[in-house]
């Protein structure tokens, strides 16, 4: 098992490179798609800027702090979408029976599914989020220490794993309900929209749901609260952001079980 996990990055990269070469064969098209993706995603932050032209704070967050929330949300989602976002299209392979070819190759089916038609232009979302992150960090007043620096990095990686787990769980559910990609999108793309705003602006029931049921609050909200030194809602301890890696491990375990369960249910098309 450990050996297979160690081999996974190399196997994914080997498959992704084939699609990258295909994409870069048309550099103008690649550049246009990447720029278009950046412009589309940045409109979310433009909405935040317009909102702060009329207010000074939202949910107890200043503009710079909101920028940090936006950047970490977009960055975690961007990484997850870049690496495993294509799993949401597994439904069409289930319908056509072409998933069969993945099951007879020496590379795990989940890696082949994630690397299928790998789109390098999605890196534009990641780059745009990094730019906003740098600007946000330059404008917020934080008493930095080693723990907060580590939390920002580890929290971002944990958030990417949580979003990635939702992508895989959504793909696994398509083995049961083939046309269910939109349901998964409510947790991935919908979750990205939710995590761009402070949860303190929402009702307590929503905060409880995204903390104890669907751990979207651990994607970036609780880690950012820890970095900013803000009190967590619901009377939760201020260090709850440190549990983001644990939430990520639990979600990855659920995703792995869901995917394996889906593969066991797969019966091809019979043709």
N, C-alpha and C positions, 0 to 999 in steps of 0.2 A: 504493500500500500504506500509506504513512504517513498519507495523508488518511483512509483507511478506519479506521485505528486511532484517529485523533483523533476521528472521528465516533462510534465505538462507545459511549462512555459516555453521550452524549446520546441515542442510539437506544435503549439499554437503559433509561435512565430514563424515556423517553417511554412505552415499553411497560409498565414496572413501575408507573408512576403510575396507569394504568387499573385495574390489580389492587388498588392501594392504595386508590383511591376506592371500589372495590367492597367491600373489607374494612372500611373505616371507616364504611360505611353501617350496620354493625351493631357499634357501639362496645363494647357489653357483651360480645359474643362475642369480639371482638378482644382485649379486656383479659383475659378469662378464659383464652384460648388462650396469651397471652404469659406470664401468671403461671404457668400449668400447665407451660409449657416451662421456665421458670426453676426451678421446684421439681423437675422431673425431672432437669435437668442438675446442679443443686447437690447431688444425692444422691451424685455421684461424689466431691465434696470432703468431704462428711460422712464417707464411708468413710475418707478420708485422716485426718480428725480423730480418728476412732475408733481408727485404727491407731496414731496418735501418743499416744494415751492410755496405751499400754503400752510405747512405745519413745521414745527421744530423737532418733534419727536413722535414716534409711533410705537405703542406698546412698551414705552420706556426705553426705546432705542433711538439714538441719534442717527443722522444720515450716514456717518462713517461706520457706525455699528451695524446699520442695515446693510451697508455695502459688504461688510464682512460676512453677514449671514448669506447674502445673495451669492457672493463669490464661493464660499464653501459649499453651498447647495449645488451651484452649477458645476463646480469642480468635481465633486463626488459623483454627481449624475453623469457628467461628461466622461469620466474615467470608466464608469460602469457601462455606459452605452457604447463606448469605443471597444471595450473588451468583450462583453457578452450581450450587447444589445441585439445582435442578429438572432439570438435564440428565440425571440418573439415571433419569428417567421417559420418556426418548425412546423406549424399547422399545415402549411402548403405541402411540405414533404410527407407529412402523415397522410394527407388526402391522396397524394399521387403515388404513395408507396415508395418514393425514392429514398426514404430514410433507410431502406434495406441496405443500401450500399455502405452506409456509415457503420453498420453492425458487423460487416465482414472485413473491415480494415483494421490494421494493428493500432490505430489511434482511437482513444475513447470517443464515443459519439458526442459527448457534450463539448469536447474541444473542436471537433469538426463542425458542429452546429454553430458554435460561437464565432469561428473563423470564416464561416461561409460568407462569401461576397464581402469580405472585410473592407470597410470604407475608411480610408485614411483621412478623408476630408472632415470626419467628425472630430478630429483633433483641434479644429478651429474653436469648438465650444470650450475645450480645455484651456487653450491659449487665452481666449477672451476672459475666462474666469480667473486665470492667473494674473492677468493685467489688473483686473478689478481688485483682486486680493492684495496685490502690492500697493495699490493706491489707498485701499482701506487701511492697511496696517500702518501706512505713513501718516494717517490722519487721526488715528484713535490713540487715546491716552491709556496705555496699559503698563502696569508695573511688571515688566517681564522677568521671568526666572526660568530655570531649566525645565521645571515641571510644566509650565504653560507652553513653552516652545515644543516640548515633546507632545503635549496634548493636542496642539494644533496639527501636527503632522500625523500622529496616530489616529486622531479623531477623523481626519480627512480620509485616511486609508480605510478606517472602519466604516465610515459612511459610504464609501465606494463599494465595499463588500456587502453592506446592507442593501443598497440599490441593486447590485448585481444579483443578490439572492432573490429579490423580487422578480427580476427578469427570468431567472431560471425556474422559479416556482410558477410563474405565468406560463412558461413554455411547457412545464410538466403537466399543468392543468389542461393543456390542449390535447393531451393524449386521451382525456375523458370528454371534453367539450372542445371540438376542433376549432370552431369559430369563436374563440374566447379571448383573442388577443387584446381587445379593447378593455376587458376586465383587468388584465394585468397592467394596462396603461394607466388605470386609475391610481395604481400604487406607485408606478415608476414616474411617469411624466406628471401625474397629478400630485404625487408626493414631492416632486421637485418644486412645484409651484407653492405648495404648503410650506415647505422648509425654507423658502426664501423670505418668509415673514416671521416675526417673533410670535411664538405660540401664546405669549401673554396677551395678545390681542384677541384670542379666541376664547370660547367658553371652557370651563373646567372639564366638562365631559369630553371635549375634543382632546384636551391635553392628556387626560387619563387614557383615552383610547390610543393615542400615538405614543404613549409611554409604556403601558402595560399590555396592550393587545397587538398593535402593529407598531413596532419600535422606530417610527420615523423621527421621533424627537431625538434619538441618539445619532441620527445622521450628521447633524451639525448643531442643533439648538443647544443641547446640554454641554457639548464641548466648548462652544462659543461662550456660553454663560460662565464656564470655568475660567476661560482665558480673560474675559472682561471683568471677572470678579463680581458678577451679579448673582442675586439670590434666585434659586430655582423655584418654580411655582409649586402649588399643592403642598407646601411645607416640606418638600424634598430637600435632602442635604445638598449643599453647594458643590460637593465633590461628585455628584451623580454622573457628571460627564466622563469620569474615569471608567465608568462601566460600559462605555461605547464599544471597546474591543470585545467584551463579553457578549453584548447584544449581537455583534457581528458574527461571532463564533456560533451562537445559537441559530442565527438566521442561515448561515452557510450550512450547518448541519441539517436544518429543515429542508433547504434547497436540494442538498445531496440526496436525502431520503425521498423527496418528491420526484426528483428526476429518475432515480433508480426504480421507483414504483411505477412511473409512467412508462419506462422502457419495458418493464415486465408485462404491462397491459397491451403493448403494441402487438398487433397481429397482421400487419401489412394490409394490402388491399385484396389479396387472394388472386391477383392476376399475374 
